Amino acid sequence: MAGNLTRDEARERARLLDVESYEVELDLTVGDETFTSTTTVRFRAAEPGADTFIDLAAPAVREITLNGRSLDVAEAFTGERVLLTGLAERNELRVVADAAYMRTGEGLHRFVDPVDGGVYLHSQFETADAQRMYAGFDQPDLKASFELTVFAPEGFEVVSNAIPDVVREPAGADRVRWHFAPTPRISTYITALIAGPYHVVRDEHDGIPLGVYCRASLAEHLDADKIIEVTRQGFDFYHRVFGLRYPFTKYDQLFVPEFNAGAMENAGAVTFLEDYVFRSRVTDALYERRAETILHEMAHMWFGDLVTMRWWDDLWLNESFATYASTLCQSEATRWRGAWTTFANVEKAWAYRQDQLPSTHPIAADIVDIQAVEVNFDGITYAKGASVLKQLVAYVGLDNFLEGVRRYFQRHAWGNTTLQDLLTCLEETSGRGDLAEWSKEWLQTAGVNTLRPEFQTGDGDLFTSFAMLQEAPEDHPTLRTHRVAIGLYDRTDAGIVRRRRVELDISGPRNGVPELVGERRPDLVLINDDDLTYAKLRLDERSLVTVISGIADIRESLPRALAWGAAWDMCRDAEMATRDYIELIASGVRAVTDITVAQTLLRQATLAVQLYADPEWRDTGRARLAGVLRGLLDDAVPGSDLQLAYLNAFLGVAGSADELAFVRGLLDGSERLEGLTVDTDLRWGLLRRLASRGAAAEAEIDAELERDATAAGERNAAACRAALPTPEAKRAAWERIVGGDLANATYRSTLGGFFQGDQPELLEPYVEPFFDAVGGIWRTWTGDMAQTFAVAAYPAAVIKQDTIDRTEAYIASEEPPAALRRLLREGADGVRRALAAQECDRAKA
C-alpha cells in the first residue's frame, strides 16, 4: 500500500526541502505486471545533514543513489518510503524501481480491451498515488518541474502534461521512445501518463492545441465535435472572467477505461470516465452532466493546477470553486441555461444529505493525514462548498468576486495557498473587511440550518406580522448569517406565479420582515427564493397543500425545483409520510419537462419506496409508482428523453407479472413503444430487472454477453449475475466481492448488482460477513477499493435496529481507523433515518 502521509510530516518536509525538478524515465515494454521506473530528482535542503524520505510504493527497488552515494536498498526502502539520511544543501537522488501496473484505478492502471486485445494505460494520482509510478515527494506544496521519457510499444499513443518533442523514435524491436519537455512547477498529483492504441481527434482553439481520445473500439461512438464545442465555450468564458490565459501548452481530454471517478484535472491531460462516450442513447441530462464535468476540470487548470492548495485541508476550495465556476459557465456560455436549477436539485440535495450525517464536518476540514482526505471527496467538499461560494458571491457582488479571483491568480501563480490568501484578495476588491467572520461562521462550522416562515394574518388575509425562523441541529448549533429572498406565489390562470420578492440578510433565531406586513397571504410562501443561501426549507401548511396539489403549476423551473427539494427533505427527515411524497410525484412529475429534474425526482421516488415506506405499504407504493410510470410511458412523446427516463425509472420498480411481461416483451421485441430503440445498454437494463426478479437466468445473461462481448458487456453481465434472487447467486457474488481478484470496474458492477434495495431478505445473511471482512479489507486493500467496499457493501438495505447495533458494537470492539469508523457510522445513520421515515409513514396508515 502507499504510505499514509500525515500533515505534520508534510509540513516538516516542506519546511526542509525545495524541490527543483524530476526526470522520470519509464519502460513500458518489459512485461504485463511491472514496468521499469527511473527517477532523478534534484532538491535543496534548508538544513544540510538533515534526514528526510521520499515516497515510493513499488514491489521492488533495484538502485538508490543519493549525491553519488549508493544506499543499501534493504535498509533504505520500507515498501512505502525511501529513507534519505545526511542531506547536502543541493541534492540529486536517483531511484530505479520495478513499479506495478494496477487494476484498482490507482497509480498506473492497466486494462486489456476484450474486443481487440489492445492494452491501455492511464494514471490516477490524487491524492497520493504518483508514488506508484515514480519516486516523489508526494504532497501538493512540493511543486517541481517534470520531464518525462517513455519507452513504449510502437503502436501506442503516449500523452503527458506537456507536448512531446520526441515522438516514436525507434529504440529497438517494436519499441519507441517518447520525450516530453519539462513542465512548469506543478504538484505530483496532477502529473499524468496515458498510453495505448488510443483513437484521437485533434483540433485547435484560440492557439491552444486540443486532443480528444478514447479506446479504438469506442471510436465510432465518440462525439468529439460536441465535446470540443463545450471546450471552446469554456475557454472563451474562463479567459474572459479569469483575466489570465490558459497556463499550459496544450489541452487533451482522454476518456479512459475503468476510471474510478468522473474525471481528474491532470495539467493539460484531463482524464474522464469513458462512460461519457455514449455507446447507446442517453437523455440530455447526461450530456448536461458531461458538459459540467468538462467545465469543472477546465476550471481546475487555474484553480488547483496553476494555484494549488498547500495541504488537503483546503481540498474543498479546489472542488467548490470548480463546481461553482463550471455551473456559472454552463448557465452563461452553453445551451444549458438552467444549470442553476440542476445545481439546486442535484448538487445541493447531495450536500444536504451529507451535512446531516453524524460524520458531517466543516467545509474547511481538519485533514490530519491522507486517509482522512480520501473519505472527504464528499457532498460537503463539492456541493456545500459551492453553495456557500454562491452565497459569498451574493454577499460581495459577482464583479467584485471575479476581480478578487483575478488578483488571486496573478498574485499566486505557480504557488501554493490557503483560504486566507483568497479571502485577502476578495476583501481588497469588495471593500468588505469582515470576511474572516463570514469564514468562521460558514466554513469552520458544520451542519445545515433550517429556515421556516412564521406569520399572522388579519382582515382580508393580510399579513399582520412576518418573520423568518432559523434552527440548527443540537450537535451543530451555529445559527448563521444568510442572504435570502422570500417569494410570494399566487395561483392564477397562467399557473402559480410570483407576485412579490423581498431580499434581505438574516441572522439569529428570528428575524422580522416588516416589508411583507400588509401583503395578502399567498398560496405559496417560498423562502430562499432564487436559491441564494444554503439551508433546508420548510413550508407552512397552506404552502405544503399548494405544492402537493399543484407543484406542476409553478411556472418557473428554479422555484419548482426548490419546492421539490423541500418536499424531499421533509420525507427524508420523517416530516412527510413516504406515501404522501409518492403521491406528490405521481401528481406532479408529468409536468416536469426539465429532464435532469425529472430523472432526479424519479430516482428519489424509487429510493423512498424501497427504504422509507412502511414495509406493510411498500408493495402498494411500488405498484402505485409503477402504474404512474407505465401511464407516463404510454403518453410520452415518441423518441423523447422523457420516454427513456420514464422507462429507466419503471425498470427500478417493475415487479408484478404483467409489468415483468412488458419488460420481457421489450427485450424480445414482442412489445414496442413508438420511437424507442432498444439498443445495447437498454437491453442490459431490461435484462437486469428480469434477472433481479427471477425472470431471467444465467443462460440468458451468457447469451447477452455473447451479443455484447465488450468491457461494458462484461460489467453488465457481472451485475446481472449478482442480482439473481437466489441464495446460491448471492453467495457466489459475495465470494467474488471479497476475493480481491476483480478489477475495479467489475468489482463495482458486482457490488451494484448484489445490493438490490428490494432484496432485503436475501441480503440479511451478509450482515455478519460484512463485519467479519471489512477490517481486513481496510488494512490490506488499496484505499479506493477498501473505501468502496466499506460504503457499497454496508448492509444499508437491512433496515433494522439490529444493523445499527451491530455497527456500534463493531466500532466499540474493533476500534477501526478514523476514516473507516466515519464510513460505518454514515451507513448506520442511513438505516436510522430509514427507520424513522418508515415510522412516519406507518403513522399515516
N, C-alpha and C positions, 0 to 999 in steps of 0.2 A: 504494500500500500504506500501511497505518497505520504509524506510526513505531515503532521498536524501542527503547522507553524503557529505560534502564539503571537499576539500583538506585542507583548513585551520583547520577545525575541526579534521581531521585525523592527521595532523601534530602535533597539540596540544595534542591530546590523546596519540600519540606515544611518545612525549616528557615526558608525565606524567607517563605512565604505562609501566611495563614489565610483560607480561602475561606468566605464567608458565605452566598451564595445564587446560584442560577441562575434566570433567567426564560427559558424556551425557547418559541419560537413556531414551529410547523411548518405549512406549507401543503401538503396532500397532494392538491390539486386541479389542479396546474399541468402535469402530464404523466405519462407512463408510465416515463420514465427517471430523472428527478430530482424533488426536492421542495425547497421553499424553507425554509431553516433560519435563524432569527434567534435569537441567543443574547446575553443580557445577564448578565454575571457580575460580582459585587461581591466584592472581596477586599482584605485588608490585606497590606502588605509590611513585614517587620521592618527592612528597610534601604532607606529612600527613596533613589531614584536608581539602584537596582539594576536589572538586566535579568533576564528570565525568558522563558518561552514557554508557550503553551497548545496542546494537541493538537487537530488537525483534519485529517481525511482527506476531502477533497471535490474534485470536478472543477473547481470554480470558486468564487472568493470575490469578492463584489461590494463589500463595505464592511468596514473595520476602524476602529473609533473607540475610542481609549483616553483616558479622562478629558477628553472633549470634543475631543481632537486626532485628526484624520483621518490614518491611516497609509497610506503607499504600499503597495498590495496586492502589487505586483510585488516589492518589497523585503522586505516582512514575511512573506509567505506562501511557505513552502518546498514545499508539496504535502503535508506531514505535520505542520507546526507553523506557528503564528503567532508571530513573534518580537516580544517586548514590551520596549521599552527605556525607561529613565528613569521607573521606577515612582514613584508617590506613596505616602504612608503608607496612604491609603484610595484604592481604585481602582475604576473602573467601566469595563468593556470591553464593546463591542457588536460582534458579528461577524455579517454577513449572508452566507450562502453558498448555492450550489446543491449540495445533497448528493445522492448517488446511491443509488437503490434497488439492493439487492444480490440476486444469485441464488446466492450461495455459503453462505448461512446465517449470515453475519456482518453486523453493523450492522443496518440496517433492511431486512429481506428481503421481497421482493415475489413473490407467487405468484398465478397465474390458474387457477381451477378449470376443468378441461376439461368438467365436467358442466354447469355453468350460467354459466360466464364470470365468476363472482364474483372480485373482486380482494381478496386477503388479505395483510395486512402483519403482521410480528412482528419484534421486536428481539431481538438476542442480542449482549451486550456483553462478557461475560467472555472474555478477560482485559482487553483494552484496545481495544474497538471502539465505545464510546459516541461517540468522536470521529468516527465515520462518520455520526452523526445530528446532533450539535451540537458546538460548540467547548467543550472541557472540559479540566480538569486531571485527566487520566485515570489516576489511581493511587489505591489503596484508602484511603490515610491522609489525603487531602484531601477530607474529607466536607463536605457543604453541604446546604442546603435547596433543593429543586427545585420550581418552579412551572411548569406546562406548559399551553400553549394550542395547540389543534389545529384547523385548518380542514380539514374532511373532506367527502366526498360525503354526500349526505343519508341514504342507506341504510346507512351504516356504524355499527356499534358501535365505540366508542373506549374503550380501557382503559389505565390507567396505574397508578402506585403508590398514588395517593390516590383518594378518592371524588370524582367530578366535581361541581362546584357550578353549572356551566352545561352544559346538555345540549341539543344540536341547536338552538342559537339561529340563526335564519335569518341568512345572511351572503352572499346572492347566489343566483343560479340554481343549484339542486341543490348548494348549498354551505352548510354549517352550522358553527357554532363550538362547540367544547367547551373547558371550562376546568377545571383540576384544582387544588385547593387546595395550598398549599405542604406539602411533606413534612417530617418531622423530618430531622436531619442524617444523610445516608446517602452511601455511596460511589457513584461514577459507574457502576461495573459492574453494580449492581443496580437502576439506573433502567430504565424499560421503557415501550414503546408497542406496543400490539396493536390493529389496526384492520381493519375489513372487515365484511361482512354475516354475522357470526357468529351461530349459534344459541346461546342462553343459557338455562340453568336456574338460577333464583335460590332461595336458601334462607337460613337463619339458624341459628346455634348459639351459645348462651351469650352473646348480644349481639353476635356477630360476623357481619356480612353475608357470605354466601357466594355465589359465582358459578362455574358450570361451563360452559365454552364449547367449541364445535367448529365446523367448517365446516357450512354449511347442508346440503350434500349428504351429510354423515355423521350428521345429526341422528337418523335412525331407528335408528342403531346405538349412540348414546350411552347408556350405563347410568349416568346421573347419580346414581341412588339408591345404587348400590354405592360410587361414588366419594365421595359425601357421607358415607356410613356410616363409611368409613375416616377421613375428615377429622374427623368428630366424635370418633371414638375417639382420634385423635392429639391433638386439642386438649385433651381431658379428661386424657389421660396427661401431656402436657407441662406443662399448668398445675399438675398435682399435683407432679411431680418437679422442675420448674424453679423453682417458687415465685414466678413472675412471669408476669402475664398477657401474652397475645399483644400485641406492641407497636405494631401498625399498625391502620388504621381499618377495613379490610375484607380479605377473603381470596378472591381469584379464582384459579381454576385453568383454564388455557387450553391446549387440545390443538391445536397449530398445524401447518400443513403444512411439509414439507421442513426439519424441525428437525434440527440437527446432532448433538445429544446426547440423553440420556434426558430431561433436564429442566433447568431453570435457576431458581434461587431469587430471582428478582426480588422485591423487597419488596412484599408484598401482591398480586402479579400473577405467579404462578408459571406458566411455560410448560413444556409437555410435548410430547414426540414424539407425533404423532397416531396412531401405530401402537397406542397404548394405548386407542384407540377401536376395539374389536374388531368388524370387519365380518363376520368368519367365526368359526367355532368355534375356540377355543383351549383348551389344558389349564389346569388350575388353577395350574400353575407360572407362567404369565404373569399371572394375577390376583394371585398372591403377589408377583411382581416389581413389578407396578404399585403394589400397596399399599406395598411397601418404598420405592419411588420417591416416592410421595406423602408418606410419613412422613419420608423423608430431607430432602426440600425444606422441609417444615414445620419440622424441627429447625433448619434454617439461619435461620429467621426470628429466632431468638435467637442462635445460634452462627454468626456470619457476617454477618448484617444488622444486628442490634442492637449486637453487639460484633464488630468486624471486625479481621482481621489487619492489621498495619502495612504489611507488604510480602509478596510472594508466597513468601518463604522459609517462611512458616507456612501456606501453602495446605493442607498435609497436615492441620493441626489443624482447619480448617474441615471438610474432607471426611471425615476419620477420625471426628471427633465425630459428624457427621450419620449416618454409616454405623453406628457403634456405637449411637447413640440410637435410630435407626429400627428396628434389629434388636431392641433391648431392648423398645421399644414394641410391635413386632409380636408378640413372643413373650408379652407380658403383657396386651395390651389388645385383640388381634384374634383372629380364629379360626385364625390361622397360628401355633399354639403351638410348632411345630417350627422356628421361624425360625433358631435357632442351628444346627440341623442343616444347613439350606440354607447358612448362612454358612460352616460348615466345609467343605462340599462344593463351593461355587461361589466365594465371595469369597476364601477362603484359597488355593484352587488357583490363582486369578489372581495372588495375591500371591507364592506360591512360584515361579511361572513367572517373574514379573518380577524377582524378587530373585536369580535365578540367571543373568540376562543380564549380559553384560560392562558394560552401562550401569547396573547396579544403583547405587543411591545411598542415602545415609542418609534416613530418614523426614523429618527436618528438613534439607531440601536446601539447597544453596547456589545461589540463583537470582540470576544476575547481570543478567538482562535479560528482556524479555517473551518473546523466542523460547525462552529456556530453560524458562520456566514452561509454555509451550504444549505441550511434549512431556512434561510432568511430571504430567498428569492420568492417572495410571497405577495399576497394582496395588499399588504401594508407598504412594502418597499416600492411596489409599482403603482398600484391604483390609488391607495390613500395618499401617498406622497404627491401624485399628480393632481389629485383633488385639492390638496392643500396648496400646491403651487397655483392652481387655478384661482383659489381664493386670494392668494397673495397678489396675483395679477389684478384682481378686482380692487384690492386694497391700495396698491401703489399706482395702478394705471398701466395699461398694456405698453404704451410708448416708453414710459419710464422703465418698465421691466426689461424690455428689449434693449434699451440703451445701456442698462446695467449689465446685461448679458454680454453685449459687445465689448464693454470695458473689461469685463472679467476675462474674455478670451484674449484680448490684446495684452492684458497685464500678465497673464499666467500661461501663455502658450508654451507647450512642451514641458510644463512643470506639473507639480502635484499641489493639491489644495485641500482645504477643509471647508465646511459650510460657512464659517465666518468670512472667508475670502469672498464668497458670493454675496453674503449679506452686506459686507462693506461697500461693494460696488453698487448694490441696489439702494442703500441708504444715500450714497452720493448722488445718484441720478434721480431719486424720487423726493429727496428732501425730508424723508421720514427717518428720524433718528431712533425710532422705537422698535426696530425690527428684532433686536435682541429679546425684548419681551414677547413679541409675536412668536419667535423661535422657541422660547421656553414653554409657551402655552401650547403650541401646536406640534412641535417637533420632538419635544423632550418628555411628553406625557403620552400615556396610552389610553385606549378606549374611545368609544364613539358616543357623542351626546345625542339625546332625543329631544326634538322640538315639537311642541304642541300649541295650538291656539287656545286661548281662554277668553270668552266674551259673554256679555249680557246684551239682551235686546229689549226694546220697549215698543212704544206705539209705532205701527207701520213696519214692524220687524226691522227697525233701525238699530244699529249698534249703539248702546249707551256706554259701553266700555270694551276695550280690546287690548289683549296683552299676549305676548309670546312667553311661554314657559320653556325652560331648559332643564333637562335632567341628565344625570350621569350615573353610571353603574357604581355600586358600593365599593368595588375593588379599585376603581379608577375614577375618583370623584371630581376631577377637574371640570369646571364649567368655563368654557372658552368664549372668546370674543368672536362673533360671527358676522359676516356681511351677508345679509339675506334680503330677499324680496318676498313680498306677500301678494298673491294674486287672488282676486275675487272673480269667480267664473259663474255665469248665468246660463240656464237653458234658454235657447232661442230657437226660432225656426231654422236658423243656419247651423244649429248644433250648440255645444257648450263652448262659450267664448269668454275671453277675459274682458271684464268691464273696468277694472281698476288695478293698478300695480303701485305698491309702495316699497321703496328700498331703504334699508336702514342698517345700522350696526347695533347688535345686541350683545349683552354680557350678563353674567349672573343668572339667578334662577327665574327672574320675572322682569319683563320689560314692557311697559305700556306703549301702545301705538296710537297716540291721540289723533293721528291723521285719518284713522278709519272710523272714529266716533261720528255718528250721523249717517254713515253709509248703510244702505239696505243690505241685510244679510243675504249673501248669495247662495246658490245651490252647492257651490264647492269653494271652500277656503283652502288654497294651496300655499302652504308655507315652503320656503326655499324655492319659490318660483324662479325659473331660469337656471336652477341648479348652481347657485353661486357658492354655497358652502358645502361642507362635508358633515352631514348629520342624518340620523334617521328621522323620518317624518311620521307624525300621527295625524289622523283625520278625525274631525268631530263627527258626531253621529249623522247629521244630515249629509255631510260631505261623503261619508262612507256609503250611505244609501245611494247617493248620486253616482259614485264610482261603480258600485256593484250593479246598479240597474242601467247605467248609461255611459260606461267608460268609452265605449266605441264612438260616442258623440263628441268627445273632446276633439276639437278641430286640429290643434297643433300637436306635432309629434313629441316635443320635449315635455310639456306638461302631462301628456298622456303617459309617457314613459315614467315620469315621477310618480304618478298615481299608481301605475302598475308596481313600481318599486316599493311604494309604501304598503300596498296590499301584501306583497311577498314577504316583506319584513314582518308584518303582523302575523302572517301564517307561521313563519319560522319561529317567531317569539311567542307562539301559543296565545296570541290575542285575537286571532281569526281562525275559526274552525276550517280544517282542510276541505271539508265538503263545500263550505261557502267559497273558498278560493277556487275550487274546481268549477263551481257554478259561475264565478266571475269569468274564468277563462272560457267556459262554454258559451257565455252570452256575449263576450267582448272580443274574442280573438278573431272572429270573422272579419271585423272591420279594420284589423291591423294590417296595413299594407307594407310597412317597413319590414323587410324580410329578416333583418337581424333581430329586431324586437320580437317578431313572430316566433322565430326559432328559439329565442331565449325563453319566452313565455311557455312554449310547449315543453321544453326541457324541464322547466321548473314544475310544471303541472305533473309531468311523469314522476319526477322526484317526490313531489308531495304525495301522490297516490302510493308510491312504494314505501316511503319512510314515515310520513306524517299522518296518514289516515288511520283511524281506529281499525284494527285488524278485522273487526266484525263487519265493517263497512267497506273494506278495501276492494273486494271483488265488485261491489256495486259501483264504487268510484271508478275503478278501472273500466268497467263496462260503459259507464256514462262518458268517460273521456274517449274511449274507442268509438262509441257511437257518434259523438260530435265530430271526430276526425274523419270518420267514414263519410258523413254527410258533407263535410268541407271538401273532401276529395271529389265527390260527385259533382260539386258545384264549382270547383276551381277552374280557372281559365286553362284550357288545354296547353300543356307545354310550359306553364308558368313556373317561376321559382316557388310560389306558394304551393302549387300542386306537389312538387317534390318535397317541400318542407312538411306538408301535412302527411305525406306517405311515410317519411322517415320517422315522424312522431308516432304515427299509427303502429309502426313496427315495434315501438317500445312498449305498447300496451295490448296488442292483439293477443287474445287468449282463448276465446270461445271457438267451438268447432267451425262455425260459419266464418269467423274472422280469419282463422288459420287456413280455411279452404280458399278464401280470397287471396291470401298471401301465396299459397301454393299455386293458384291459377296464374298469378302474375309471373311466377318463376317459370312455370312450364308453358306459358303462352295461351292457356285456355281462358284467361281473363285479360281484358285490356282496358286501359284508361287512355282516352284520346289524348294525343300529344306527349305521352310518357314513353320514353325509350328505356327499356330495361337493359342497361349497359352493365359492364363488368362489376363495378363496385356496388351497384344496386342489387345485382344478383346475389352478391355475398351478403348484403344486408337482409334480403329476403330469406336466404338460407340460414343465416344465424338465428333469426327469430324462430324459424321452424325447428331448428336444432335445439334451441333452449326450451322449447315447449314439448320436446319429444316427438315432433312430427317429421324429423329427418334423422338419418343415422350416418354412421361412419362412411359407409359405401358411397353415399351421395356427396359427402364432403370430399372424398377422394376423387370422385368424378369431376367435381367443380374445380379442384386444384389442377386436374389434368387439362381442363379448358383454359386455366389461367396459371400457367407454370412460371410465375414471376415471384419476385421477392414479396410484393404485396399479396399475391395469392397465397404464399406460404404463411404469412402472418394472419390472413383471414381464416385460413384453414385451421391454424392453431387456436384461434379464438373460438371458432365453431366447435371444435372437439372439446375444448374446456367448458363450453356452455351446455353440453349434453346433460340432461337432468337425471343422471343415474349415479349411484354411489361409486360404481366402477370408473366411470369417466372422471368424476371429481378426484378420486384417489390417484388416477394416472396423471391428471393435470397438476395436482399438488406435488407429486414426486418430481415432475419436470420443473416446477417453480422453485423448489428448494434445492434442486440438484446442482445448481450453479453452472450448468453447461450451456444454457441458452444465450444467444446473442441478445443484446439489449432490446432491440425492437421486437423480436419474437417473444422474449420474456414479458414485455409489457402487454402484448396482444394476448398471451396466455392468461395473464392476470386479469385482463379486462373480460375475457370470456368466462373465467372461473367465477368471478364475483358478480353474479346477476342479482339485482336488487329484489327480484321476485322469486328467489330460490332460497329463502332463509332456512328452511328445514334441511336442505342439502348442505348448507354452509355451517350450520351449528357444530357439527363434529370437528370442525377445523379451528375452533377457538383455542383449545389446548395445544394442538400442533403449532399454531402461530406463536404462542408464548414460549414453547419449547425451542423454536428455531430462531426467533428474532435476535436474541443476544449474540449468538454465534455468528449469524449473518452480518450483524453490525460490526463485529470485531474483524471479520476476515474478508468480506467483500469490499469492492471499491465503493467510494462514497455515494455515487449516484445510484448504483444498483441496490445498495443497502437501504438508502432512503426510500427508493421506490417500493421495496418490499414492506418497510415499516408503515408506509401510507396505504398502498393499494391492497396489501394482504391483511390489513387490520379487519377484524370481523364486524364491520360497520353495519352490515345487513342483519346481524343478530341483535335485534333491538330488545334487550332485556337488561334489567338491573345487574344480573349476573355478569354480563360483559364488562360493565363499569367496575364492578367489584374485583373481577379478575385482573383488570388493568392496574388498579390501585395496589392490589396485592403483589403483583409482579414488580411494580416500581418500588414498593417498600422492601421487598425481599432481595431483589437483584441490584438495586441502586444503579440503574443504567446511566451512561453518559448523558450530560445535559441535553444534547441535541436529540437523542433518542427518546429521552423522557418527555421532551416537548411534543414530539410527534405522537407518542402514545396517549398523552393527555388530550391532544386535539382529537384523536379518534374517539376517546371516551366521551368527550364533550358532545360530539355529533350524536352519539347514542342517547345521551342525556337529553339533548334538545328534541330528538325524535320522540322519546317517551313523553315529554311534556306536551308536544304537539298532538300526539295520539290521545292523551288525556283530554285536551281541549276539544278535540274532535268528538270524542266519546260523549262529552257533556252536552253536545248539540243533538245527540241522537233522540 
